[in-house]
Amino acid sequence: MKMRVAVLLAVIAMFCAANAQKCPLDGLMSSLTESVASAVLQKVTLSCISVSAVGSLANCPAGYKPTGCSCGNACGSWDIRNDQTCHCQCANQDWTAARCCKIALK
């Protein structure tokens, strides 16, 4: 059933995109998207923490994922390794920090 609804919405969207005039279903599509997003967001919570470590690696705790990294010594080059660790790429790093977040059901 969900697949049929998704296909129907995709066909409607393609039809509306092909017409130069505003599609009368634009308002309906927008309202539907907003209500679904609102329902999902009411059931989840975002929790974030900061983690710092000496050296070039900062690991997020279990259940958390790194969303951003910061490096000492004015180093702006970093990457996320194994979906869990912030890695500063410059040599001789004095510190590395990670912003770690998780999404959980309320």
VEXDREN-2710 file (C-alpha; in Angstrom, 1 decimal):
% VEXDREN-2710
k/r/px/py/pz
1/MET/0.0/0.0/0.0
2/LYS/2.8/2.4/0.9
3/MET/4.5/1.7/-2.4
4/ARG/1.3/2.5/-4.3
5/VAL/0.9/5.8/-2.5
6/ALA/4.6/6.7/-3.2
7/VAL/4.2/5.9/-6.9
8/LEU/1.0/7.9/-7.2
9/LEU/2.7/10.9/-5.5
10/ALA/5.6/10.6/-7.9
11/VAL/3.3/10.5/-10.9
12/ILE/1.4/13.5/-9.7
13/ALA/4.7/15.4/-9.1
14/MET/5.9/14.6/-12.6
15/PHE/2.6/15.8/-14.1
16/CYS/2.7/19.0/-12.1
17/ALA/6.3/19.6/-13.1
18/ALA/5.5/19.2/-16.8
19/ASN/2.9/22.0/-16.6
20/ALA/4.0/25.6/-16.7
21/GLN/1.2/26.7/-14.4
22/LYS/1.0/26.1/-10.7
23/CYS/-0.3/22.6/-10.0
24/PRO/-3.5/22.6/-7.9
25/LEU/-2.0/19.7/-5.9
26/ASP/1.0/21.7/-4.7
27/GLY/-0.7/22.8/-1.5
28/LEU/-1.9/19.2/-0.8
29/MET/1.6/17.8/-1.4
30/SER/3.2/20.5/0.8
31/SER/0.6/19.9/3.7
32/LEU/1.1/16.1/3.4
33/THR/4.9/16.4/3.6
34/GLU/4.7/18.8/6.6
35/SER/2.3/16.6/8.5
36/VAL/4.4/13.5/8.0
37/ALA/7.6/15.3/9.0
38/SER/5.8/16.7/12.1
39/ALA/4.6/13.3/13.1
40/VAL/8.0/11.8/12.9
41/LEU/9.7/14.7/14.7
42/GLN/7.3/14.4/17.6
43/LYS/8.4/10.8/18.2
44/VAL/12.2/11.3/18.2
45/THR/14.8/13.3/20.1
46/LEU/18.2/14.5/19.1
47/SER/20.9/14.3/21.7
48/CYS/24.4/15.7/21.2
49/ILE/27.6/15.8/23.3
50/SER/31.2/17.0/22.7
51/VAL/34.2/14.8/23.1
52/SER/37.8/15.9/23.1
53/ALA/41.1/14.0/23.3
54/VAL/44.8/14.5/23.2
55/GLY/46.3/13.8/19.8
56/SER/44.7/13.4/16.4
57/LEU/41.8/11.1/17.2
58/ALA/38.5/11.6/19.1
59/ASN/36.1/8.7/19.5
60/CYS/32.3/9.1/19.9
61/PRO/30.8/6.8/22.6
62/ALA/28.7/3.8/21.5
63/GLY/25.4/4.8/20.0
64/TYR/26.6/8.3/18.9
65/LYS/27.8/9.3/15.5
66/PRO/30.3/12.2/14.8
67/THR/28.6/15.2/13.0
68/GLY/31.6/17.5/13.0
69/CYS/35.3/17.7/14.1
70/SER/37.6/20.4/15.3
71/CYS/41.4/20.3/15.4
72/GLY/44.2/22.1/17.4
73/ASN/47.2/23.9/15.9
74/ALA/44.9/25.7/13.4
75/CYS/44.4/22.5/11.4
76/GLY/41.3/22.6/9.2
77/SER/41.7/19.2/7.6
78/TRP/39.8/16.3/9.2
79/ASP/37.8/13.3/8.3
80/ILE/35.5/10.8/10.0
81/ARG/36.9/7.2/10.2
82/ASN/34.8/4.1/10.7
83/ASP/31.7/6.2/11.2
84/GLN/32.8/6.7/14.8
85/THR/36.1/8.6/15.0
86/CYS/37.2/12.2/14.2
87/HIS/40.7/12.3/12.7
88/CYS/42.7/15.5/12.3
89/GLN/45.0/15.1/9.3
90/CYS/47.7/17.6/10.2
91/ALA/50.9/16.4/11.8
92/ASN/51.6/16.8/15.5
93/GLN/48.0/17.5/16.7
94/ASP/47.8/18.6/20.3
95/TRP/44.0/18.0/20.5
96/THR/41.0/16.8/18.5
97/ALA/37.3/17.4/19.3
98/ALA/34.2/15.6/18.0
99/ARG/30.5/16.7/18.2
100/CYS/28.7/13.4/18.6
101/CYS/24.9/13.0/18.2
102/LYS/22.3/10.3/18.3
103/ILE/18.6/10.1/17.4
104/ALA/16.4/8.2/19.8
105/LEU/12.7/7.5/20.2
106/LYS/10.9/9.4/22.9
END
